[in-house]
Amino acid sequence: MSPMNPWLVLIHQLPPKPPYLRVKVWRRLQALGAVPIKNSVYVLPNTEGAREDFEWMVREITETGGEASLCEARLVHGLTDDAIQASFQTAREADYRAMAKELRELAHDTLPRARRSLSAEGRARLEASLPRFRKRLDDVTAIDFFSAAGRPAVEGLLTDLERHLSPPDAARSAAPATTHRPEDVRGSVWVTRTGVHIDRMASAWLIRRFIDPKARFKFVPSKGYVPRKGEIRFDMFDAEFTHEGDLCTFEVLLQRFGITDEGVRAVAEIVHDIDLKVTTYGRPETPGVDHLVAGIAWMHADDDARLTHSGAVFDPLHAYLYRRKT
């Protein structure tokens, strides 16, 4: 984005006829990922791609008898940059949440309960459905300008379902090892997406407390990052440790490193329900932890600060849950 004028603003007025025009323009703006800040006023980040998209919108609107203006903008009073970013994130989180719900329903309807073999009917439905979900995820990711939460969960669910279409031997060989040794990763640089929230905060705490006490953390954009030697990615696309099926990243780390601490397992249940926005475990501590983590995110834009303050939440939470379990 341009540092001086970080936003592109499209202001338009449509003629009353034809009646379908309003719906057509609205759908086009939704497809671009634009968010409204007032009636008929839409915003995108100030990038070359967004400028080209909005310029086409201006042309389409004016050619149908409407009026449209495109402006570069920098906010001075009133609405803040953070508020606009939050609007983009909220819109994309809703997209990811809807996809995750549909994928869970698809898994429930098609996968055998014992996970032994896939029926011919179930295979046919997955083969027809999964490419559409993959295309839909790619489309949402393309307009996810500020790394909204929810993509790793969708990616994990989709990858898990795709794995069921692989031949049995290939599926087994593609499955990750069930355990890793902490000594093999100690002193690494652990890389994740910027804007850390519940799963990344908790995973960072887990890494430092139980896997890699000397871990260093690096925060990068969710798109286009190429890892360097000695870096381990977590809770991001194509990461070494991220969502798998309906397991959040915290649970995957727990499983892959063979951590059996009862207090940590209880923390995992809380993180699972908050991150996936479900009530699988329904622990009484979950709403309070959810509110604390949200408060940390609101108070601190810096990711290192978020990890520091969330560690002060998870340390006593673990101690309490461990004593209750043991």
Buried (B, 14 or more C-beta within 10 A) or exposed (E): BEEEBBBBBBBBEBEEEEEEBBEBBBEBBBEBBBBBBEEBBBBBBBBEEBBEBBBEBBEBBEEBEBEBEBEEBEBEEEEEEEEBBBBBBEBBBEBBBBBBBBBBEBBEEBBEEEEEEBEEEBBEBBEEBBEEBBEBBEEBBEBBBBBBBBBBBBBBBBBBBBBBBEEEEEEEEEEEEEEBEBEEBEEBBBBBBBBBBBBBBBBBBBBBBBBBEEBEBBBBEBEEBEBEEEBBBBBBBEBBBBBBBBBBBBBBBBBBBEBEBBBBBBBBBBBBBBBBBBEEEEBEBBEEBBEBBEEBBEEBEEBEEBBEBBBEBBEEBBEBBBEEEE
